[in-house]
Amino acid sequence: MISRNDPCWCGSNKKFKKCHYPQLKSNSDLPKTYLKDYGIIIKNKKQVEGIKRSCKIAAKILDKLCSRAKAGVTTLELDDFANELHKKYGVIPAPLNYGSPPFPKSICTSLNDVVCHGIPDKTKLKDGDILNIDVTCILDGYYGDTSRMVMIGDVTEEKKRVVETSYQCLMDSIKILTPGIKIFEIANVIEKIAKEKDCSVVNQFVGHGVGVGFHEPPQIPHSYNNIQIPLVPGMTFTIEPMINAGLRECAIDSGDKWTAKTIDSKPSAQFEHTILITENSHEILTAL
């Protein structure tokens, strides 16, 4: 955990408070300044506690769903199980009926070349598949959002590489998070890793603020960008790198208007956490 008087993480040889720590008048100015300038809701203590509770339940639901995802199980059966779990924990599935057209299921199940927003159906999982399960739940009006990959049986080296790369992109980009880091720096970490692993970074979908709404400002792109907004304590958002084994572009299904697939049918992978920026560092709210 870095303090204001420690050397800045960036290697500038300056103190953190003189380099990447945000130069705002005082902490009491942050909520008003960020809402006015960026539309970003800086969460207060009560909101943070509510978001934490929701995130923990989302993480538990996701963990149980991943354990159930095996060869022979359909993604629709996973959705049915998800509904049972949401009822058990007293939470609401945020994806259900969200958007236009309304998303028809309670979770997203994105299989193999599906980048995101896969709709559960009667497709049976089989040996060699990779699957992303994405859970967002609402507890007392607060949102928790997380996703994880599951590898079914023996997968190809290409699929294994894209899954491992996506995970590394997420976790290494989280490591740098501290007050003062600017949003564009998150993508710099992700792009560097993806390039080293001969993968590409999807730029059509982004991470986002979350907590009192499903999707809040700011956007958190995973591909190169120049968003200069500094992270400050009380920000809550997702990082969810969508990493492709081939080309980064994807196409949205013209029928259901949701399912996004890679244009070259190469596999895609994604991991996601909800993050809180703390006074000196960060907290992964969807970690078990």
N, C-alpha and C positions, 0 to 999 in steps of 0.2 A: 504494500500500500504506500503510495507516494504522498509526501506532505508538501506544503507550499514552499518550504525552504530547502527541499531536496533538489539535486540536479535534475533538470528536465529530462524526461524519458527520450526526447528526440535527439540527444547528443549535441545540443547547442552549447553546452558548458555554462548555460545560464541557470539560475534558480527557476524552479517550476513556476513560481508566482510571477516571475518576470518574463516568462516565455509563453507557455501554452495555457496557463491559468486565465480564465476569462476576465477581462478588465471591465467589470461592471461596478457601479457605485457601491452597492452593498447587497447582501443576500436578500434583504427585504424588497429590493427593487426587481428581483428576478421574475416572479410570477407576472407582474404588471408589464414589465419590459418584453418578456418573451411572448405573452399573449398578444400584445399590441403589435410587435414587430414581425412575428412569425406565425401567430395563431397557435402556438405551442402551449399546452396546459402543463404548468409546473405543479406537480401533485403535492398536496399538503399531507401531514402525518396521517390523518384519518383515511384519505384516499389511498396512500401507499399501503396501509395495513389491509384495506379492502382488496386491493389489487394483489397483494401477496397471497391472501387466502384463496382467491380465485385461481391464481397461477399454480398453487400447490395442488389443487384439485385437478386442474387441467393436466398437470404432469402425471398424477396418479392414473387418470383415465387413459392417457396415452400409453403409459407403461403396461397397463393391463391389455390394451388393444394390441400392442406389439407382441406380447406373449401369446396372444390368440392367433396371430397371423402365421399360418402354416399351410403347406401344400394341401389342397383339397377344400380349403375354406374359401367362401366367396367374399368379395368386398361388401356385398349387401349384408351378409351375416355379421361382418365386422360393424357395420352401421347399426344393425339391430342390437348388437352387444353394447355399442356406444350409447344408444338410447337407454338401455337398462342401467348403465353406469351413471349417466347424467341424473336419472331419477334417484338412484341410490344416494348420490352425493348432494341432491337437492339443488342442482344447477341447470341452467338452460343452455342448449347447444346454439352458439351464436350463428353458425352458417345456415341453419335451417330457415328457409324462406328469406334469406338475405339477398339483397340486390335485385337487379332486373335483367333477365327474368329471374324470379325467385330461385335460389339454390335449393334443390329438392331433398337434400339429405342433411344429416347432422354432423358428418365429418367429411373431409376430402381424402380420397384414396387415389394416389397418383402412381400408376404402374409403368415401369420400364421407361418408355419414351415419353410418358406424360410428365410435363414439367411441373404443373400445379393444377389445382381445382378439378381433379378427377372425381367423377360422380360414382359412388358405390353402385354396383349392379350385380348380376348373376355370374360374372366372370370368376372362375376358380383360380386361386393361386396355384402355381406349379413350380417345381424344382427349376432353379435358374432365374426366377423373377426377382426384381427389386421393387420395393413398395414404399412410398412415403405416406404416412398417416398424419393428418393435420387436425389438431383439436383446438377449438376455442370455446371456452365456457363462460357463462355469466353467473356470478354469484352476488346477490344484493346490488345489482347494477354495475358491478366491476368485472372487467374482462381479463382472462388469462389465455395466452396464445402460444402454442408450441407444436413442433412436428419432429418426426424422426424417421429414418430409413430402416427398413427391415430387409435383409437378404434371405431369400428362401432357398435352402439347400445349397447346392454348388452353383455359384454364379461365375460368369466369365471374368477374365482378368480385366477387361474393359469396364464391366459393371462394378467390379470391386474397386477399381481405380477411381471412378467417378463418385462412388459413395464415400470412400475414404477422403477424397479431395474436398468434398462438400463439408464434411465434418471438420477437417482441419481449417478450412476457410472460416467457418463459424467460430471455432474456439480460439484461433489465433487473432481474429479480428476483435473478439471480446477482450482479449488480454490487454489491449492498448487503451481500453475505455477508462477515462478519468476526466474530471472537470477540466475544461480547456481544450480537449481534443476537438477538432472540427470534423463535421460529418464526412467530408470528402476523404478523410484519412482512413475511414473504415474500409472503403472500396479499394484504396491503394493496397492494403494488406491482402484482400481477397483476390484481386487481379494478379498480384505477384505470385501467389501460391498456385492459382489456376494455370497460369502460363507455365510455371515450372513443371506442372503435372500433365501438360499437354491437354488441358481442358479449356472450356470457354465459360464466360460469365453471362448469364441471361440479363438483358437490360430492359426488358419489357415489363418486368414486375419488380417490386421493391419491398424492403421492410418499411415499417411505419410506426408512428406513435400509437399507443394502445393503453387501455386502462379504464378510463371513464367512457370511452367509446371503442368500437371495434377497430375503426381506422381513423386515426387522428394525425394532424401534422406532428412532426415533420416526416417527409419521405426519407427513407434510408436506402439510397441506391447501393447496389453491390458492385456495379461497374463504375469505371472512372467517371468522376464528376467534379464540380467545383463549388459544392455547397459549403459556405464558409461559417455556418452557424456553429458556435462552440457548444459543447455539451456542458450542462450545468446540473447541480444536485436537484433531484426531484423529477427529472425527465424519465419517462418510461417509454420504451419502444422495442420493436422486434428487430433482430437481424436474422435473415433467412436466405442465405445464398443459394440460388438455383444454379447448379453447375452442370454443364453439358459435356459429354464426351466428344461431341463433334461441333457443329456450328451453333452459335449462341441463339439464333433466331428460333422463334416458335410460332405456331399457327393455332388460332382458337377455332374450335369446332363450330362450323356454321349452323349446325342443328341445335345443340344444347346451349351454345353461346358461352360456355364455361371452360370446357376441357382444353387445355393448352398442351400441344405436343411439339416435339422438336421437328424441324422441317426436313431433317435428313434421317429420321427414325433412329437416331443414336440415343443411347440411354441418358437419363437425366437424374440428378439426385439433389436432395435438399434436407437440411437440418435447420431447426428454428428454436430460439429462446426469446423470452421476454426479459428485458434488462432494465434495472433501475440504476441511475447514476447517483452515487452517494457523495458525501462531503469530500472524500479523498480518493474514491475509486469507483467500484461498481458492484452490483449484486445480481446474480443470475436468479431470477424469481421462479423460473420453471425447472430448476434443477431439483431432483429428488434428494 
